[in-house]
Amino acid sequence: MAHVPLTRRTRLEIAKLKVALVEIVEAEQPMTVRGVFYRTVAAGLIAKTEAEYRNVICRLLLQLRRERWIKYRWITDGTRWQMKPRSFAGIEDFRTEMVDFYRRQLWNDQADYVEVFSEKQAIAGILYDVTSQWDVPLNVVRGFASETFLWALAQDITAIDKPTYLYYFGDWDPSGVLGAKDVERRLRGFAPDAEIYFKRVAVTREQIRKWHLPTRPTKTSSHGKGFKGESVEVDAIDAPMLRQLVTDCIEQHIDSDRLDRTRAVEEAERESVKLALARIPA
Protein backbone atom coordinates (compact mmCIF):
# COMPACT_ATOMS: atom_id res chain seq x y z
CA MET A 1 0.00 0.00 0.00
CA ALA A 2 1.31 3.44 -0.89
CA HIS A 3 2.29 5.72 1.99
CA VAL A 4 -0.24 8.51 2.44
CA PRO A 5 1.14 11.67 4.08
CA LEU A 6 -0.94 13.04 6.95
CA THR A 7 -0.26 16.67 5.99
CA ARG A 8 -3.08 18.92 4.85
CA ARG A 9 -4.07 18.16 1.25
CA THR A 10 -3.86 20.77 -1.48
CA ARG A 11 -6.88 21.73 -3.58
CA LEU A 12 -5.48 19.70 -6.45
CA GLU A 13 -5.05 16.63 -4.23
CA ILE A 14 -8.62 16.99 -2.97
CA ALA A 15 -9.89 17.30 -6.54
CA LYS A 16 -8.04 14.13 -7.57
CA LEU A 17 -9.37 12.28 -4.52
CA LYS A 18 -12.93 13.33 -5.36
CA VAL A 19 -12.53 12.01 -8.91
CA ALA A 20 -11.27 8.72 -7.51
CA LEU A 21 -14.22 8.50 -5.12
CA VAL A 22 -16.68 9.01 -7.96
CA GLU A 23 -15.01 6.23 -9.97
CA ILE A 24 -15.00 3.84 -6.99
CA VAL A 25 -18.63 4.40 -6.06
CA GLU A 26 -19.91 4.33 -9.64
CA ALA A 27 -18.15 1.01 -10.27
CA GLU A 28 -19.38 -0.76 -7.13
CA GLN A 29 -22.67 0.95 -6.19
CA PRO A 30 -24.56 0.71 -4.01
CA MET A 31 -21.91 0.96 -1.29
CA THR A 32 -21.74 1.86 2.38
CA VAL A 33 -19.68 4.88 3.38
CA ARG A 34 -17.45 2.51 5.35
CA GLY A 35 -17.01 0.39 2.24
CA VAL A 36 -15.87 3.42 0.26
CA PHE A 37 -13.36 4.18 3.02
CA TYR A 38 -11.83 0.72 2.73
CA ARG A 39 -11.63 0.95 -1.07
CA THR A 40 -9.69 4.22 -0.85
CA VAL A 41 -7.39 2.78 1.84
CA ALA A 42 -6.69 -0.27 -0.34
CA ALA A 43 -5.94 2.03 -3.28
CA GLY A 44 -3.38 3.92 -1.17
CA LEU A 45 -5.34 7.18 -1.46
CA ILE A 46 -5.84 7.85 2.26
CA ALA A 47 -4.47 6.67 5.59
CA LYS A 48 -6.29 3.95 7.53
CA THR A 49 -7.43 6.14 10.43
CA GLU A 50 -10.78 7.08 11.90
CA ALA A 51 -9.88 10.73 11.33
CA GLU A 52 -9.52 10.13 7.59
CA TYR A 53 -12.82 8.23 7.60
CA ARG A 54 -14.79 10.95 9.40
CA ASN A 55 -13.07 14.11 8.19
CA VAL A 56 -12.27 13.12 4.61
CA ILE A 57 -14.44 10.29 3.30
CA CYS A 58 -17.69 11.20 5.07
CA ARG A 59 -17.23 14.88 4.23
CA LEU A 60 -16.29 14.40 0.58
CA LEU A 61 -19.03 11.85 -0.11
CA LEU A 62 -21.57 14.31 1.26
CA GLN A 63 -20.17 17.06 -0.97
CA LEU A 64 -20.14 14.84 -4.04
CA ARG A 65 -23.78 13.87 -3.55
CA ARG A 66 -24.84 17.44 -3.04
CA GLU A 67 -22.85 18.48 -6.10
CA ARG A 68 -24.53 15.64 -8.06
CA TRP A 69 -21.31 13.87 -8.96
CA ILE A 70 -22.51 10.83 -7.03
CA LYS A 71 -26.15 9.77 -7.07
CA TYR A 72 -27.77 9.50 -3.65
CA ARG A 73 -28.99 5.97 -4.32
CA TRP A 74 -25.39 4.83 -4.84
CA ILE A 75 -24.73 5.13 -1.09
CA THR A 76 -26.69 2.70 1.06
CA ASP A 77 -27.52 3.26 4.74
CA GLY A 78 -29.39 0.44 6.44
CA THR A 79 -29.08 1.97 9.91
CA ARG A 80 -32.09 4.26 9.49
CA TRP A 81 -35.56 3.46 8.23
CA GLN A 82 -39.05 4.83 7.83
CA MET A 83 -42.30 3.20 8.93
CA LYS A 84 -45.53 4.03 7.08
CA PRO A 85 -48.77 2.16 6.34
CA ARG A 86 -49.24 1.24 2.68
CA SER A 87 -51.66 3.54 0.87
CA PHE A 88 -52.73 4.23 -2.70
CA ALA A 89 -53.57 7.21 -4.92
CA GLY A 90 -56.81 5.49 -5.99
CA ILE A 91 -58.30 2.26 -7.30
CA GLU A 92 -56.23 2.26 -10.50
CA ASP A 93 -53.06 2.74 -8.50
CA PHE A 94 -54.16 -0.11 -6.19
CA ARG A 95 -54.81 -2.44 -9.14
CA THR A 96 -51.44 -1.76 -10.74
CA GLU A 97 -49.47 -2.16 -7.54
CA MET A 98 -51.25 -5.31 -6.41
CA VAL A 99 -50.66 -7.07 -9.73
CA ASP A 100 -46.97 -6.14 -9.66
CA PHE A 101 -46.78 -6.98 -5.96
CA TYR A 102 -48.00 -10.57 -6.29
CA ARG A 103 -45.20 -13.07 -5.97
CA ARG A 104 -45.36 -16.82 -5.38
CA GLN A 105 -43.16 -18.19 -2.58
CA LEU A 106 -40.14 -19.56 -4.42
CA TRP A 107 -38.80 -21.85 -1.69
CA ASN A 108 -42.05 -23.79 -1.26
CA ASP A 109 -41.16 -25.67 -4.45
CA GLN A 110 -37.44 -26.15 -3.74
CA ALA A 111 -35.89 -29.07 -1.85
CA ASP A 112 -33.96 -26.79 0.53
CA TYR A 113 -34.72 -23.60 2.45
CA VAL A 114 -32.28 -20.67 2.70
CA GLU A 115 -31.89 -17.60 4.91
CA VAL A 116 -29.12 -15.00 5.13
CA PHE A 117 -27.82 -13.23 8.24
CA SER A 118 -26.04 -9.89 8.39
CA GLU A 119 -24.32 -8.84 11.60
CA LYS A 120 -24.44 -5.21 10.47
CA GLN A 121 -27.33 -3.13 9.30
CA ALA A 122 -24.97 -1.03 7.19
CA ILE A 123 -24.47 -3.75 4.53
CA ALA A 124 -28.10 -4.87 4.48
CA GLY A 125 -28.78 -2.75 1.39
CA ILE A 126 -25.97 -4.50 -0.49
CA LEU A 127 -27.09 -8.02 0.44
CA TYR A 128 -30.77 -7.23 -0.10
CA ASP A 129 -30.10 -6.50 -3.77
CA VAL A 130 -29.60 -10.26 -4.12
CA THR A 131 -31.76 -11.80 -1.38
CA SER A 132 -34.84 -9.90 -2.56
CA GLN A 133 -34.46 -11.29 -6.09
CA TRP A 134 -34.47 -14.84 -4.72
CA ASP A 135 -37.20 -14.37 -2.09
CA VAL A 136 -34.67 -15.14 0.66
CA PRO A 137 -35.18 -13.67 4.14
CA LEU A 138 -32.39 -11.30 5.21
CA ASN A 139 -31.96 -11.21 8.99
CA VAL A 140 -30.08 -8.22 10.43
CA VAL A 141 -28.97 -9.25 13.93
CA ARG A 142 -26.81 -6.23 14.87
CA GLY A 143 -24.24 -8.11 16.92
CA PHE A 144 -25.79 -10.54 19.38
CA ALA A 145 -29.35 -11.36 18.31
CA SER A 146 -32.20 -11.18 20.79
CA GLU A 147 -33.71 -14.30 22.34
CA THR A 148 -37.18 -13.41 21.05
CA PHE A 149 -35.96 -12.95 17.49
CA LEU A 150 -34.11 -16.26 17.36
CA TRP A 151 -36.93 -18.18 19.06
CA ALA A 152 -39.43 -16.93 16.45
CA LEU A 153 -37.05 -17.76 13.61
CA ALA A 154 -36.51 -21.27 15.00
CA GLN A 155 -40.26 -21.86 15.06
CA ASP A 156 -40.45 -20.91 11.37
CA ILE A 157 -37.57 -23.24 10.51
CA THR A 158 -39.23 -26.09 12.38
CA ALA A 159 -42.54 -25.50 10.61
CA ILE A 160 -40.92 -25.41 7.17
CA ASP A 161 -39.55 -28.90 7.85
CA LYS A 162 -36.87 -29.18 5.17
CA PRO A 163 -33.06 -28.90 5.11
CA THR A 164 -32.32 -25.30 6.12
CA TYR A 165 -29.14 -23.48 5.10
CA LEU A 166 -28.19 -20.36 7.03
CA TYR A 167 -25.44 -18.06 5.69
CA TYR A 168 -23.79 -15.48 7.95
CA PHE A 169 -22.00 -12.22 7.00
CA GLY A 170 -20.20 -10.37 9.79
CA ASP A 171 -17.04 -8.68 11.01
CA TRP A 172 -13.92 -10.67 11.85
CA ASP A 173 -13.52 -9.45 15.42
CA PRO A 174 -14.34 -10.90 18.86
CA SER A 175 -17.99 -9.84 18.80
CA GLY A 176 -18.48 -10.81 15.16
CA VAL A 177 -17.04 -14.29 15.61
CA LEU A 178 -18.83 -15.01 18.90
CA GLY A 179 -22.06 -13.46 17.62
CA ALA A 180 -22.21 -15.89 14.70
CA LYS A 181 -21.54 -18.88 16.95
CA ASP A 182 -24.18 -17.64 19.37
CA VAL A 183 -26.81 -17.38 16.61
CA GLU A 184 -26.08 -20.94 15.50
CA ARG A 185 -26.06 -22.35 19.03
CA ARG A 186 -29.35 -20.81 20.09
CA LEU A 187 -31.15 -21.64 16.84
CA ARG A 188 -30.14 -25.28 17.20
CA GLY A 189 -31.31 -25.20 20.79
CA PHE A 190 -34.71 -23.76 19.86
CA ALA A 191 -35.13 -26.15 16.90
CA PRO A 192 -33.42 -29.38 18.02
CA ASP A 193 -35.18 -31.57 15.46
CA ALA A 194 -34.58 -29.29 12.46
CA GLU A 195 -31.95 -30.11 9.83
CA ILE A 196 -29.84 -26.94 10.03
CA TYR A 197 -26.62 -26.16 8.16
CA PHE A 198 -24.90 -22.97 9.34
CA LYS A 199 -21.98 -21.33 7.51
CA ARG A 200 -19.97 -18.20 8.11
CA VAL A 201 -19.52 -16.74 4.61
CA ALA A 202 -17.67 -13.53 5.47
CA VAL A 203 -15.36 -12.37 6.89
CA THR A 204 -13.03 -15.39 7.18
CA ARG A 205 -9.30 -15.82 7.85
CA GLU A 206 -8.80 -17.10 4.30
CA GLN A 207 -10.48 -14.01 2.79
CA ILE A 208 -8.32 -11.70 4.90
CA ARG A 209 -5.18 -13.43 3.65
CA LYS A 210 -6.24 -14.03 0.04
CA TRP A 211 -7.78 -10.61 -0.63
CA HIS A 212 -5.37 -8.58 1.56
CA LEU A 213 -8.30 -6.98 3.38
CA PRO A 214 -7.50 -3.85 5.40
CA THR A 215 -7.44 -4.46 9.14
CA ARG A 216 -8.03 -2.37 12.25
CA PRO A 217 -6.80 -2.81 15.83
CA THR A 218 -8.92 -5.23 17.81
CA LYS A 219 -10.90 -3.49 20.54
CA THR A 220 -10.43 -4.70 24.08
CA SER A 221 -13.66 -6.29 25.30
CA SER A 222 -15.06 -9.13 27.36
CA HIS A 223 -15.50 -11.10 24.13
CA GLY A 224 -11.82 -10.87 23.14
CA LYS A 225 -10.48 -13.83 25.10
CA GLY A 226 -8.82 -16.23 22.70
CA PHE A 227 -9.12 -13.90 19.70
CA LYS A 228 -5.75 -13.30 18.05
CA GLY A 229 -4.68 -10.67 15.54
CA GLU A 230 -6.29 -7.58 14.10
CA SER A 231 -9.93 -7.21 13.16
CA VAL A 232 -11.55 -6.81 9.73
CA GLU A 233 -14.95 -5.28 9.08
CA VAL A 234 -17.27 -6.96 6.58
CA ASP A 235 -17.45 -3.59 4.80
CA ALA A 236 -13.82 -4.15 3.80
CA ILE A 237 -15.03 -6.65 1.20
CA ASP A 238 -16.08 -4.74 -1.91
CA ALA A 239 -19.79 -4.55 -2.72
CA PRO A 240 -19.66 -6.62 -5.96
CA MET A 241 -17.87 -9.41 -4.10
CA LEU A 242 -20.41 -9.35 -1.27
CA ARG A 243 -23.20 -9.63 -3.82
CA GLN A 244 -21.39 -12.48 -5.57
CA LEU A 245 -20.83 -14.33 -2.30
CA VAL A 246 -24.49 -14.22 -1.35
CA THR A 247 -25.53 -15.10 -4.92
CA ASP A 248 -23.33 -18.20 -4.85
CA CYS A 249 -24.78 -19.24 -1.49
CA ILE A 250 -28.34 -19.04 -2.79
CA GLU A 251 -28.05 -20.30 -6.35
CA GLN A 252 -26.49 -23.63 -5.35
CA HIS A 253 -29.85 -24.54 -3.79
CA ILE A 254 -31.97 -23.62 -6.81
CA ASP A 255 -33.34 -26.41 -8.97
CA SER A 256 -33.88 -24.75 -12.36
CA ASP A 257 -36.70 -27.07 -13.44
CA ARG A 258 -38.63 -26.42 -10.24
CA LEU A 259 -37.94 -22.71 -10.60
CA ASP A 260 -39.36 -22.69 -14.14
CA ARG A 261 -42.54 -24.37 -12.90
CA THR A 262 -42.86 -21.88 -10.06
CA ARG A 263 -42.45 -18.95 -12.44
CA ALA A 264 -45.07 -20.36 -14.84
CA VAL A 265 -47.60 -20.81 -12.02
CA GLU A 266 -46.77 -17.35 -10.69
CA GLU A 267 -47.47 -15.75 -14.07
CA ALA A 268 -50.81 -17.56 -14.41
CA GLU A 269 -51.81 -16.56 -10.88
CA ARG A 270 -50.80 -12.95 -11.55
CA GLU A 271 -53.16 -12.90 -14.52
CA SER A 272 -55.93 -14.24 -12.26
CA VAL A 273 -55.22 -11.46 -9.77
CA LYS A 274 -55.35 -8.93 -12.59
CA LEU A 275 -58.76 -10.19 -13.76
CA ALA A 276 -60.14 -10.22 -10.23
CA LEU A 277 -58.98 -6.68 -9.55
CA ALA A 278 -60.45 -5.48 -12.85
CA ARG A 279 -63.90 -6.26 -11.46
CA ILE A 280 -63.50 -3.71 -8.68
CA PRO A 281 -65.39 -0.54 -9.74
CA ALA A 282 -63.27 2.59 -9.99
C-alpha positions, 0 to 999 in steps of 0.5 A: 500500500502506498504511503499517504502523508498526513499533511493537509491536502492541497486543492489539487489533491482533494480534486483528484481524490474526489474524482477517484471516489466518484469512480470507486462508487460508480463502479461498485454501487450501491456501497456503504460509506465505510465500504468506500473508506476501505476501497480508498485505503486499499488504493493507497489514497488515504491513511487507515485512520478514523480521522480520515474516515470521518473528516475526509471520506464522510465529508467528501461523499456528502459534498459529491452527492450534493454536487450531483457527482454521485447519485444519492442511491449509490450510497446505502444506509441500512441503519435508518428506516421509515415506517408508514402504512401502505396507501394508494392514490386510488383504485387504478393505483391499487390495481397496478401495484397489487398485480406487480406486488403478487409473488409466489413463494419460491422456496415452497417448491425447492428441496432446501430452504435458505436464509441470510444473516447480516451482523451489520445493518450497514451492509443490508442494502448490499445483500438485499439486492440479491436476497430480494431477487431470490425471495430469501429472508435477510436477517439483520442481527446487529451483533448478538441477536435477541432471544425473542428474534431467534426463538421466532425464527426457529419456530419458522424453521421447524414449521418449514420442515426441510433442510435449512441453510443459514449463511452469515455475514459479519465482522472478523472481530471478537464480537463478530465471531462469537455473535455468529456462533451464538446465533447458530447455538441458540437456533439449534437449541430452539429447533433441536429436530430441524436439519440446520446447516450454518456457515460463516460466509464472510469475513473469514481468515482465508479471505483476509489473507487471500484478498489482503483486506484492510485491518483495524486494531482489535478493541479490548472487550469481554469477548476478546479472550482467545481472539488473536490478531487484528480485526476486519470489518465486513465492509472491507469486502467490496460490494460486488464481491459481497453480492457475488458471495451471497448469490453463490450461497443461494443459487447452489440450492436452486433447482432450475426445473422447479424454478421454471414451474414456479415462475409459470404458475406465478405468471398464471396466478398474476393474470388471475389477480389482474382479472379479479382486480379489474372487477372492482369498480373505480 
